[in-house]
Amino acid sequence: MQAKLDQLVSVSGCTPEKILEDAMAGYVPEITQTRKMLDSRYDELKSGSGIPIDGEAFFETLRQREGELLTSQ
């Protein structure tokens, strides 16, 4: 990670602090939105207003669609 940061500093001319600040500026809102979505989904499931999805069935359907897509190309 340090090598990547050093390379960005070298290429961009920005300070490490500025690069990290920019990265966090994008990351924090995204992780905040994800946390809110997960909390909301948890609350729906806990209250019974949400319908749980069978994970194995979902991934099997996903694998089938991927296989169909690959064979159609």
C-alpha positions as CSV (number, residue, x, y, z in Angstrom):
1,M,0.0,0.0,0.0
2,Q,2.8,2.4,0.9
3,A,4.5,1.7,-2.5
4,K,1.2,2.6,-4.3
5,L,0.8,5.8,-2.3
6,D,4.4,6.7,-3.0
7,Q,3.9,6.2,-6.7
8,L,0.7,8.4,-6.7
9,V,2.7,11.1,-4.9
10,S,5.4,10.9,-7.5
11,V,3.1,10.9,-10.5
12,S,0.6,13.5,-9.2
13,G,2.8,15.8,-7.3
14,C,0.2,15.9,-4.5
15,T,1.2,15.3,-0.9
16,P,0.3,11.9,0.7
17,E,-2.1,13.7,3.0
18,K,-4.0,15.2,0.0
19,I,-4.2,11.9,-1.8
20,L,-5.5,10.2,1.4
21,E,-8.0,13.0,2.0
22,D,-9.3,12.7,-1.5
23,A,-9.6,8.9,-1.2
24,M,-11.5,9.2,2.1
25,A,-13.8,11.9,0.7
26,G,-15.0,9.3,-1.7
27,Y,-15.0,6.3,0.6
28,V,-16.8,7.8,3.6
29,P,-20.1,8.7,1.9
30,E,-20.1,5.3,0.1
31,I,-19.6,3.3,3.3
32,T,-22.1,5.5,5.1
33,Q,-24.7,4.8,2.4
34,T,-24.0,1.0,2.5
35,R,-24.3,1.0,6.3
36,K,-27.7,2.7,6.1
37,M,-28.9,0.2,3.5
38,L,-27.7,-2.7,5.5
39,D,-29.3,-1.3,8.7
40,S,-32.6,-0.7,6.8
41,R,-32.6,-4.3,5.4
42,Y,-31.9,-5.7,8.8
43,D,-34.7,-3.8,10.3
44,E,-37.1,-5.0,7.6
45,L,-36.1,-8.6,8.2
46,K,-36.3,-8.3,11.9
47,S,-39.8,-6.8,11.8
48,G,-41.0,-9.3,9.3
49,S,-41.8,-6.7,6.6
50,G,-38.9,-7.9,4.4
51,I,-38.6,-11.2,2.6
52,P,-35.4,-13.1,3.1
53,I,-33.6,-14.4,0.0
54,D,-32.2,-17.9,-0.1
55,G,-28.5,-17.3,-0.8
56,E,-27.8,-20.6,-2.4
57,A,-30.8,-20.3,-4.7
58,F,-29.7,-16.7,-5.6
59,F,-26.2,-17.8,-6.5
60,E,-27.4,-20.8,-8.5
61,T,-29.6,-18.5,-10.5
62,L,-26.7,-16.2,-11.0
63,R,-24.5,-19.0,-12.2
64,Q,-27.1,-20.2,-14.6
65,R,-27.5,-16.8,-16.1
66,E,-23.8,-16.4,-16.4
67,G,-23.6,-19.8,-18.2
68,E,-26.3,-18.8,-20.6
69,L,-24.6,-15.5,-21.3
70,L,-21.3,-17.2,-22.0
71,T,-22.8,-19.8,-24.3
72,S,-24.8,-17.2,-26.2
73,Q,-21.6,-15.3,-27.1
